[in-house]
Amino acid sequence: MNAKLTRSELDDRLDDLKARAAIIAKSSPEGEQAEEVAGEAEVIEQYVAPEDWAYFHGCVDRIIREAGMVEPDSDDE
């Protein structure tokens, strides 16, 4: 099944990922947290429409940073 998610459906999946990231942040070893969230994001990614890829990746990056799994870089622009 290769149906692509609507933006609304994608936002719902991203909300679920954000909740899951909070759990991962509390239960997984520090060095593995971001990779674990990224792995869960990969499962969603196959259903993301091409026009939403940049949006999706930006949201995943923000979820990881907001969960405290990656420190913001000063040269990250």
Summary of the structure (lengths in Angstrom):
residues: 77
radius of gyration: 12.8
end to end distance: 36.7
largest distance: 41.4
contacts: 179
relative contact order: 0.19
helix: 70%
strand: 0%
